[in-house]
C-alpha cells in the first residue's frame, strides 16, 4: 500500500442515474485512487483496471490526464521519501504498464518532477558549502532513476552551487563587513563547489573587506605632494572633487554656479547593507570649488583651483555618505557637500575612524 494516496468517498448517484442504473463517471477515478490507497502497487492487476473500465463504460484515454496525475503523485512521493530503489522503480514501471501511459507523457513527467527533486537534493547536499562523495553518488543515482539528461543535471547543479555562494555573500550584508576568516571560508566554498563569484558579488566582497580593513587594521599612509604639517600623515586622496554648499536662495543667475535645484541624493548606510536607501532633497546648492581632496590624521584638505581650504578633524561633527559623495557636518560654518567619482564610502569610514577618541 502506498501512503501517497488517501481513500476518498464515492459520489452518490443522482435520481436519474439510479433509474438508468448508471454510475457517476467521476467514481471511476475515485475507485482507482482508492485502489492505489489500499493495495500495494504490484498487487494491482490489469484485470482490476479492466473491471473499472467496464463498470463505468470508459476507456483509458477518457481519463488519461487522471492516470498521468496518479503516476506523477507516486513518482513525487518516491522521490521525496528517497524510495526510488529497485522496488520503487518496479512500482513505476508497473504503473506505466497498467495505465498504458505514452512514452512522451512519462518523459515529460520525469523531466518536470525529476528536475525539481534533483535541485532539492543538490541544495541539501551542499548546504554546508561542500559536497561529499556519497552525496555525489546519490545525485548520480537520482539522475539515472528519473532519466534526467546529463546536460540538464549539470546545469541545475551549477545553478544551485552558484546560488549558495551568492547567498553566503548576501549574508554579509547585515553588517556590510567581511573579516579575513570569513573571506577564507568564502574562498573555500568557491573551491569546494567549483563555482566562482559573479562580477557583482566580487565587487560586494571587495567593498565589505575594505570596510573591515579600514576599521580594524593600520590605515594606509600615502605620499602626496601637498604640504603637510609636522607628524601629519595622509590616508586618502581623491582628484576632481567638487565642493558645494547649500544656499537659502531661489535666485539663479548662473547655472554653472549651482548644482541643481531640489537635487535628490541616495543616502548610503554603511552599517547595514539591508537597510533601504533613503532619498534626501536639497535646496539650491552653490559650487564653491573644484580640486583635489586629502584626508590626513589631522585635517581634511581641499586643494582647489582657486584656493586651498582645510578643516580640522576635531571640528567635524559627523559625516553622511551618499552615492555621489559625502556631507561633512561642521561645528561652525556651512556644511560641505563633496561630490566624488568614487570611494565616497571609504572616505566616510576613514573620517569616522579618525574621529574616534581611541584612535592613536
Secondary structure, DSSP 4 states (H G I P E B T S, - for coil): --TT----PPPPPPHHHHHTT---THHHHHHHHHHHHHS-GGG--HHHHHHHHHHHT--GGGGHHHHHHHHHHHHHHHHHTT--SHHHHHHHHHHHHHHT--HHHHHHHHHHHHHHHHHHHHHHHTTTS---HHHHHHHHHHHHHTT--HHHHHHHHHHHHHHHHHHHHHGGGGTT---HHHHHHHHHHHHHHT----HHHHHHHHHHHHHHHHHHSPPP-B--SS---TT--EEEEEEEEEEEEE------S-GGGB--TT-EEEEP-SS-TTSPPEEEE-S-EEEEEEEEEEEESSEEEEEESS-EEEEEGGGEEEEEEBSSEEEEEESSS--EEEE-SS-HHHHHHHHHHHTSTT--
